């Protein structure tokens, strides 16, 4: 690939080889005024990822500017590594992967295949379709995609392969890119490199602390976590662990928490550690689902909807109440558990069987 291409995809092995061919090492870069622009680009890259949720667009007009862009990627990985925090690493890796995917969407099929080859991503050019992937590989790379549209049962299968458009192929490749970026973080750093970026580390500490404290767990209000059904419990755990949640999972969680009486700020708290958290967008979604801005208070999805979208964890949790044929709704589960807690509920749900939820 040309240096200008590597500047947009600096996580590739070709980019590392290119830097090695220049005879550069990180200590030389930090000590040489010639590379000050690249170092500052790295700083901007990190802080934009954390505060804005995006990477500044790469402008590689010539080989020199392309080299600076590639170096900046190495610098921002070092800056992230000075603060070994899971929220920081997850958010940074996801934003970098989203940026790379945005570039790939506009590239021709042969270029996408070159990137896939560099990543050892098991993608093939299809016959009538743009691309294809063996179903066994598809299961691996789609495992984090919980929307029903990504479930294997909803895919077309031809001779063991799943045909797909370029957009779907790149979206799966984004997961591989995110894993590649995050798997070696934090990097081991010598003390002199840590000292060089000490001010940046302090700034990162402040930004990460603000993100975590803005909506702290203590703001979740009075609710009974032991009464939560497995579906809601798992989605909430994903949010609190900084794992990206599929759209239906977000919708179910917001509508459920709203239904049990949580306020807007309390619901916002649940999503604050997600790697793609943006206060403005999250607030818009919460206000829309809860009816604050839309005027329509959306209902919590039924158990059948949760199952269709891969959000039912009854079997995984071996939950006896969830396996009852008459249990049809997450709120029904919550209410029954509440009565059991008071001591006047029965395992079979008693009078709750016929109640509206």
C-alpha positions, -999 to 999 in steps of 0.1 A, spaced: 0 0 0 10 36 -5 19 56 26 -13 77 21 -33 45 25 -14 33 55 -21 67 71 -58 59 72 -52 23 84 -22 26 107 -30 -5 127 -20 -27 97 12 -47 97 23 -29 66 22 4 85 45 -10 112 69 -23 85 69 11 68 79 28 101 106 2 107 120 8 72 123 45 81 146 35 109 125 52 135 119 43 172 97 61 197 126 77 217 140 92 185 105 105 176 100 121 210 135 137 210 134 151 175 117 184 168 111 173 133 84 149 146 67 174 169 38 176 145 33 139 146 34 138 184 8 166 187 -14 148 161 -12 117 184 -23 138 213 -52 153 193 -62 118 181 -65 105 217 -84 133 232 -107 136 203 -116 100 206 -123 103 243 -142 136 243 -158 137 208 -161 100 200 -143 104 167 -108 105 151 -98 137 132 -99 130 95 -65 121 81 -51 145 56 -21 127 39 -13 149 9 22 136 5 46 110 20 58 133 47 23 141 60 14 104 57 44 94 78 33 119 105 -2 104 105 12 68 109 35 80 137 7 98 154 -12 64 158 18 49 176 20 80 198 -17 79 208 -14 42 217 15 51 240 -6 80 256 -35 56 262 -11 31 278 1 56 303 -33 52 320 -42 15 320 -80 19 324 -105 -5 308 -130 23 300 -103 43 283 -90 14 263 -124 2 252 -136 36 241 -104 45 223 -103 11 205 -139 13 194 -136 49 181 -104 39 161 -122 9 146 -152 30 137 -129 55 120 -112 28 99 -146 12 90 -158 46 77 -129 48 53 -134 12 42 -170 17 33 -158 40 4 -130 16 -8 -134 -9 -37 -137 -46 -30 -100 -54 -39 -88 -28 -13 -111 -42 14 -96 -77 6 -61 -63 11 -70 -50 45 -87 -83 54 -56 -102 44 -34 -80 65 -57 -86 95 -60 -123 88 -97 -117 86 -114 -147 69 -133 -128 42 -135 -140 6 -148 -124 -26 -181 -140 -36 -195 -151 -69 -227 -131 -74 -225 -113 -40 -198 -88 -31 -182 -110 -3 -187 -142 16 -176 -158 48 -177 -194 61 -204 -198 87 -180 -210 114 -160 -177 110 -192 -157 109 -202 -171 142 -169 -158 158 -170 -123 143 -207 -117 148 -208 -130 184 -210 -95 198 -238 -85 174 -270 -92 192 -295 -76 168 -317 -103 152 -305 -93 117 -270 -107 125 -281 -140 139 -269 -170 119 -305 -184 116 -314 -152 96 -285 -155 71 -286 -171 37 -263 -201 35 -247 -213 3 -224 -243 6 -214 -234 41 -207 -198 32 -228 -167 40 -229 -141 12 -229 -105 23 -227 -69 10 -196 -48 14 -212 -28 42 -220 -59 63 -185 -73 56 -168 -41 67 -191 -39 98 -178 -74 108 -143 -64 100 -147 -34 124 -150 -59 152 -117 -75 142 -100 -41 140 -113 -32 174 -99 -64 189 -65 -59 171 -62 -24 185 -71 -33 220 -55 -67 224 -20 -53 231 -30 -24 253 -17 -11 276 18 -12 261 48 -17 285 65 17 287 99 28 300 98 54 327 112 82 306 84 78 281 58 79 309 75 111 322 74 127 287 36 122 286 29 129 323 8 160 316 -13 141 290 -18 113 316 -31 138 341 -55 152 316 -67 117 307 -72 109 343 -95 139 347 -115 131 315 -120 95 325 -129 104 361 -154 130 348 -170 104 325 -173 79 353 -185 103 380 -209 123 358 -234 95 362 -221 74 391 -236 41 403 -249 58 434 -273 78 412 -292 47 402 -318 54 429 -337 29 450 -345 -2 430 -341 -39 437 -314 -54 416 -322 -89 429 -356 -86 412 -343 -79 378 -350 -106 351 -319 -122 335 -324 -102 302 -323 -68 319 -296 -79 343 -273 -90 315 -279 -58 294 -272 -36 325 -240 -56 332 -229 -49 296 -235 -12 301 -216 -11 334 -187 -30 319 -183 -7 290 -195 -32 264 -214 -18 235 -251 -26 236 -272 -34 205 -301 -10 197 -329 -33 210 -309 -39 242 -307 -2 248 -344 3 241 -354 -26 264 -332 -14 292 -344 23 290 -381 14 288 -377 -12 317 -359 12 340 -384 39 332 -413 15 339 -399 7 374 -397 44 383 -361 55 375 -356 91 366 -339 103 335 -306 110 352 -306 76 369 -312 59 335 -284 80 320 -261 66 347 -264 31 334 -250 40 300 -222 63 311 -194 37 309 -203 24 274 -173 29 251 -195 49 226 -212 70 253 -222 105 242 -242 124 266 -262 144 240 -272 113 219 -279 91 250 -301 119 265 -320 122 232 -326 85 231 -337 83 268 -360 113 265 -375 98 233 -382 64 247 -395 76 281 -418 101 264 -402 133 277 -396 146 242 -418 123 220 -449 124 241 -451 86 238 -439 65 266 -428 33 249 -437 -1 264 -411 -27 276 -406 -54 249 -422 -88 257 -402 -119 264 -409 -131 228 -393 -99 214 -363 -103 237 -358 -139 225 -361 -129 188 -334 -103 193 -310 -126 212 -315 -109 245 -330 -137 265 -306 -153 290 -330 -175 309 -313 -207 299 -278 -193 305 -288 -183 340 -309 -214 345 -337 -193 358 -367 -214 369 -392 -184 369 -383 -175 333 -390 -210 321 -426 -208 333 -449 -210 303 -471 -183 316 -443 -158 321 -445 -135 291 -429 -102 302 -399 -88 320 -421 -66 342 -441 -96 352 -409 -112 364 -400 -81 384 -434 -78 400 -435 -115 410 -400 -113 425 -412 -82 445 -441 -102 460 -418 -131 468 -395 -106 486 -424 -94 507 -433 -130 516 -467 -131 500 -458 -143 466 -458 -179 453 -434 -195 429 -460 -200 403 -469 -163 403 -503 -167 419 -527 -140 409 -500 -124 387 -507 -149 359 -535 -130 344 -525 -94 353 -517 -69 326 -480 -59 324 
